[in-house]
Amino acid sequence: MGKRIHIVEDDEDIRFIIYYILTDSGYTVTESGTAKEFLNYITSAEPDLILMDVMLPDGNGIELCRNLKENPQKSTIPVIIMSAHAAEKSVLEEACAEDFISKPFDINVFLAVVTKQLSL
């Protein structure tokens, strides 16, 4: 069984593309389309990595990430923030995330960032 990655992305097309890229690379992937779905998922799950969009219909990925990092049981799960609008440096500082991917992204760069975070 491959490493477990959870995608938090409200755009179904982007979520599908990320899901396809990751499963094709051998990862086990789960997904949430809203902040509420993610919060329900994370209470009982321990993914190896979380890919989180900033803008969600019912929440903010930066706040979700920060709250996750403040939870002693979940704080060690690496989070990669994804955004088409946010500035990398400010997002990383504000969210306390491990890494950032700007959308749209190059597939090879995307996989390199994911691989790097999973190997730490």
C-alpha positions, -999 to +999 in steps of 0.1 A: +000+000+000+013+034-010+016+065+011-017+081+020-025+115+006-056+135+013-067+162-011-088+192+001-100+209-031-135+222-040-130+223-078-140+188-090-118+190-121-087+200-103-094+174-076-098+147-103-065+157-120-046+156-087-063+123-078-053+108-111-017+120-110-012+107-074-029+073-079-010+068-111+022+074-091+012+047-066-003+068-038-034+059-019-056+090-022-087+103-004-104+136-009-127+163+005-145+190-014-153+212+015-139+222+049-167+203+066-159+171+048-122+175+057-130+181+094-151+150+095-124+130+077-094+142+098-110+133+132-104+096+125-077+096+099-039+099+098-028+106+062+009+108+054+003+142+036-025+167+030-028+188-001-050+218+008-066+245-014-068+280+002-103+290-010-130+265+000-168+272-003-173+269+035-139+277+049-103+288+045-075+263+039-050+286+057-072+285+089-077+248+085-040+242+083-032+264+112-058+247+134-044+213+123-009+224+133-022+235+167-036+200+174-010+179+191-023+146+176-023+160+140+005+186+140+031+163+125+011+157+093+028+176+065+005+201+046+011+215+012-010+246+005-022+250-031-034+284-044-038+303-076-042+336-058-021+337-026+015+347-022+038+317-013+058+333+016+028+348+034+007+316+030+035+294+044+040+317+074+003+323+081-008+286+076+023+270+092+023+247+062+054+227+051+052+237+014+033+256-013+022+248-049+010+276-071-019+267-094-018+261-123+011+237-117+036+217-137+030+180-131+067+173-126+071+201-101+039+190-083+052+155-080+087+167-069+071+187-040+049+158-029+078+134-030+100+158-011+075+162+017+068+124+019+105+117+022+112+140+051 
